[in-house]
Amino acid sequence: MVKGSAAGASLVVFVCFLIAAIEGYDIQAFGVAAPKMAPELGLDPSQLGWGGSAAMIGLVIGAFAGGWLADRFGRKPVLVGSVALFGVFSIVTATAGSYETLLWARLATGLGFGGAMPNLIAVAVEIARPERRAATVAAMFCGMPVGGAIAALVARLAGEELDWRMIFVAGGLAPLLLIPVILRFLPETRPAHDPDADRNLARALFTDGRAAPTVLVWLAFMLTLVVLYLALNWLPTLVIDKGLPASEGFAAAMAFNAAGVVGSLAMGAITDRWGWRWPLAASYLALAAAMAGLAWANSPASILSLSAAAGFLVLGAQFALYAVAPMLYPAHLRAAGAGAAVGVGRLGSIFGPLIAGELRGAGASPGDVFMSMAPVGLGAALVLLLLARAARNGAD
């Protein structure tokens, strides 16, 4: 664990916030670029869904690899390499001239995302005071919706003049410029080497009463990310397909992300004070209602307010889970355990965009796509209650 002043810890959180913001920008960039990208590259809805999911497939692989490597070689070098990877291939995305090139570029970008995320989680948990862990994780990861909101704002301001390629160029240059900052200010937080520690990941995940919490936290991540990444990749397109102008689609994405920042900070404070069981379960129930509301909403005002509510709830829940997951595992395997949760959970981020693409390709309305997410929210609420019970029993 890193020892140091509150100012030093705040600086580390800010650097990690910037990394998360760049990730959030790039992920949202695909959604706001999609309306212009699809016709230029000749993508049908199914191909657009695969394009959105390719980065998430890479993220699954990268999360497992990044967490495993960091527990052996340190957080900092793996984080630097990951940031460089998603910066370079975001720029490559901007040069894509075909569906195949787009898929490979997004896959490689996702590898970088995946390598970075479990390390950000581990750094947050290890620098935070125990009573401030959820708030610290939330402060760090609310950079993701901030970055997403910036991407949506840029798209809305550009309007019909939007150049989708420049969105990805900007998203690639920013992480490359951030690398010297990471090297200068981010400390190494790898736990001290213990030659007697059991570093077998399978045993860390599934022995000593951790099997049920492991499976349930994976499922909670997965269900959350189905909703989150469907919204991040498809919200502007679905709003436009309801018959509203492109500016309203981008406004909905901006509201989703901006409210997500507030939700992240609020949920972090709530879970530090009252625990995570009931606040998270209630958030998922409300999320189901918000997605059902979006299915029926047609006016700009109702779509904007419900998009904001959905962002507040799903991003707040997601970042609270980031604080919960690493604490289920021993300190020397914390990044690997968090990486496994992120990696398996990211299957949901693959399925979310694909579900929307396949439903739209089959003729489903935008409202049908939104409504398909309501049962996912209800299922996540049940999983959270089971996870709280399993974690408590495992600790006994």
Helices and strands as residue ranges (DSSP letters): H 6-41, H 45-73, H 75-94, H 99-127, G 130-132, H 133-141, H 143-158, G 159-161, H 164-185, H 201-206, H 211-241, H 246-274, H 277-296, H 300-324, G 325-328, G 331-333, H 334-345, H 347-361, H 366-371, H 374-395
